[in-house]
Amino acid sequence: MKKKIRITPFLDDAGRITQLPSKQKPRLAVLEYLAGKFELNCIYSEQQVNEICNRWHTFGDHFILRRELVDNDLLNRERDGSRYWCTWEDTPTAGK
C-alpha cells in the first residue's frame, strides 16, 4: 500500500490548487488530485481540459497543468492535441 501524501498545503478552502509543489512526490499527488476531476472513458477537447484545469487551480497556468498531466501519464492525448482522455483509475498517493 502506498503512503498517502498530504496535499492540503497546496489547496485553498475551495479545494483549488494554489501552487504546484517543487518536490516530485507531492507534485505527483497534486496532479493525481487534479486528474480525479476527469472522468474515465470520456474524450475531452483541449478546450475542455483547459476549462477543468482552470476551474481547479488559482495560479493562472492551465498550460503547465495540462502538460504535467500528460507527461505523468494521468491524461493521454492524440499527437495533434485534438483529443484527451483519462488513463488512470484512482489516486493512490493523494490524500487531503
C-alpha positions in Angstrom: 0.0 0.0 0.0 1.3 3.4 -1.0 1.7 6.1 1.7 -0.9 9.0 1.3 0.8 12.3 0.7 -1.0 15.4 2.3 -1.8 17.9 -0.4 -3.8 20.4 1.7 -0.9 22.8 1.9 -1.3 23.2 -1.8 -5.1 23.7 -1.9 -7.3 26.6 -0.9 -10.5 26.3 1.1 -12.5 25.5 -2.1 -10.1 22.6 -2.9 -8.4 24.5 -5.8 -4.7 24.1 -6.4 -2.8 27.2 -5.2 0.7 26.0 -6.4 2.5 23.0 -7.8 4.9 21.6 -5.3 8.6 21.5 -6.4 9.3 18.1 -4.8 8.3 15.2 -7.1 6.1 13.1 -4.7 3.8 15.9 -3.5 3.7 17.3 -7.1 2.5 14.0 -8.4 0.0 13.7 -5.6 -1.4 17.1 -6.5 -1.6 16.1 -10.2 -3.4 12.9 -9.3 -5.9 15.0 -7.3 -6.5 17.1 -10.4 -6.7 14.1 -12.6 -9.5 12.9 -10.4 -11.6 15.7 -11.8 -11.7 14.0 -15.2 -14.0 11.1 -15.9 -12.8 7.7 -17.2 -13.9 6.7 -20.6 -14.6 10.3 -21.6 -13.0 12.1 -24.5 -12.1 15.8 -23.9 -11.1 18.5 -26.3 -8.1 20.7 -25.4 -10.5 23.5 -24.5 -12.4 21.2 -22.1 -9.2 20.1 -20.5 -8.2 23.8 -20.1 -11.6 24.6 -18.6 -11.3 21.8 -16.0 -7.8 22.8 -15.1 -8.8 26.5 -14.8 -11.7 25.5 -12.5 -9.4 23.6 -10.1 -6.4 26.0 -9.8 -5.8 29.6 -8.8 -2.4 30.5 -10.3 -3.5 31.0 -13.9 -1.3 28.5 -15.8 -3.5 25.7 -17.2 -0.8 25.0 -19.8 1.6 23.6 -17.2 -1.1 21.6 -15.6 -2.2 20.1 -18.9 1.4 19.3 -19.9 2.2 17.8 -16.5 -1.0 15.6 -16.5 0.1 14.2 -19.9 3.8 13.9 -19.0 2.9 12.0 -15.9 0.6 9.6 -17.8 -2.5 10.8 -15.9 -4.1 12.0 -19.2 -3.4 10.7 -22.6 -3.8 12.7 -25.9 -3.7 12.4 -29.6 -0.4 13.6 -31.1 -2.1 16.6 -32.6 -3.7 17.5 -29.2 -7.2 17.2 -30.6 -8.4 14.6 -28.0 -7.6 13.9 -24.4 -8.7 11.0 -22.2 -8.1 9.9 -18.6 -5.6 7.0 -18.2 -5.7 6.3 -14.5 -8.3 4.7 -12.2 -7.7 6.0 -8.7 -5.5 8.4 -6.8 -3.3 6.1 -4.6 -0.9 8.8 -3.2 -3.1 11.9 -2.9 -4.6 12.5 0.5 -6.2 15.7 1.8 
